[in-house]
Amino acid sequence: MKKGKSNYNLTFNSDSTLVNNIVQSYLKESGFNMYEKKGEKYYRAGDAMLGYKGFNYSINGNNLIIEAWLDGALGDFPLAVFGLFICNSRT
């Protein structure tokens, strides 16, 4: 599943527990659930009709490392950085 993934390495100047909590909150609010495929664990949101968004992250020191991709009927595609954090409008 490595092909078609976008990789982001973000440096932060905060407590890593806070950063982890923020990422977990984003995943929960965006409808991501833990999924396993071919021994690889990652977060996934979407459906079989429109496709899935894949997301994986790790925190190493003061770096947040993110992998993101679209997984659809035509295969895996990188996910642009602006498409990663599209918020659901709740009014």
C-alpha positions as a printed NumPy array, in Angstrom:
array([[  0.   ,   0.   ,   0.   ],
       [  3.028,   2.288,  -0.095],
       [  2.417,   3.626,  -3.61 ],
       [  0.252,   6.673,  -3.945],
       [  0.759,   7.97 ,  -0.409],
       [  1.445,  11.595,   0.389],
       [  3.944,  12.083,   3.2  ],
       [  4.115,  15.101,   5.489],
       [  6.697,  15.804,   8.187],
       [  5.534,  18.598,  10.495],
       [  7.667,  20.025,  13.293],
       [  5.818,  21.187,  16.397],
       [  6.86 ,  23.054,  19.503],
       [  4.461,  21.563,  22.031],
       [  3.901,  18.554,  24.251],
       [  3.645,  15.4  ,  22.116],
       [  0.674,  14.178,  24.198],
       [ -1.259,  17.322,  23.269],
       [ -0.417,  16.831,  19.579],
       [ -1.505,  13.185,  19.749],
       [ -4.797,  14.215,  21.395],
       [ -5.43 ,  16.793,  18.655],
       [ -4.792,  14.235,  15.891],
       [ -7.017,  11.655,  17.628],
       [ -9.774,  14.271,  17.977],
       [ -9.5  ,  15.115,  14.264],
       [ -9.724,  11.422,  13.328],
       [-12.764,  10.851,  15.521],
       [-14.622,  13.961,  14.343],
       [-13.843,  13.152,  10.694],
       [-15.242,   9.627,  10.936],
       [-11.965,   7.7  ,  10.736],
       [-11.823,   4.194,  12.229],
       [ -8.87 ,   1.862,  12.792],
       [ -8.533,  -0.664,   9.977],
       [ -6.043,  -3.412,   9.138],
       [ -5.103,  -4.603,   5.665],
       [ -2.226,  -6.945,   4.815],
       [ -0.813,  -6.572,   8.326],
       [ -0.729,  -2.768,   8.176],
       [ -2.85 ,  -0.813,  10.656],
       [ -4.163,   2.608,   9.666],
       [ -7.192,   4.879,   9.935],
       [ -9.832,   4.875,   7.223],
       [-12.96 ,   6.923,   6.464],
       [-15.403,   6.784,   3.58 ],
       [-17.335,   4.044,   1.832],
       [-16.98 ,   1.508,  -0.963],
       [-19.072,   3.582,  -3.388],
       [-17.114,   6.838,  -3.188],
       [-13.829,   5.45 ,  -1.946],
       [-11.87 ,   5.678,   1.265],
       [ -9.441,   8.173,   2.758],
       [ -6.464,   6.51 ,   4.414],
       [ -4.487,   8.148,   7.193],
       [ -1.563,   7.039,   9.303],
       [  0.639,   9.053,  11.621],
       [  3.446,   8.785,  14.099],
       [  5.113,  11.168,  16.507],
       [  8.889,  11.076,  16.748],
       [ 10.279,  13.667,  19.136],
       [  8.928,  17.025,  17.923],
       [  7.939,  15.703,  14.492],
       [  4.473,  14.641,  13.41 ],
       [  4.786,  12.304,  10.435],
       [  1.599,  11.852,   8.39 ],
       [  0.796,   9.542,   5.486],
       [ -2.463,  10.195,   3.631],
       [ -4.049,   8.706,   0.525],
       [ -7.276,   8.007,  -1.314],
       [ -8.146,   4.354,  -1.821],
       [-10.782,   3.781,  -4.463],
       [-11.825,   1.385,  -7.179],
       [ -8.966,   2.626,  -9.386],
       [ -6.263,   2.183,  -6.741],
       [ -4.427,   4.389,  -4.235],
       [ -3.859,   8.093,  -4.898],
       [ -1.898,  10.699,  -2.921],
       [ -4.042,  13.12 ,  -0.952],
       [ -3.148,  16.785,  -1.365],
       [ -2.349,  18.644,   1.833],
       [ -5.348,  20.97 ,   1.443],
       [ -7.66 ,  17.949,   1.118],
       [ -6.353,  16.378,   4.291],
       [ -7.964,  18.749,   6.754],
       [-11.27 ,  19.528,   5.064],
       [-13.623,  20.244,   7.947],
       [-17.233,  19.222,   8.133],
       [-19.294,  22.369,   8.612],
       [-21.409,  22.113,  11.713],
       [-23.724,  24.993,  12.291]])
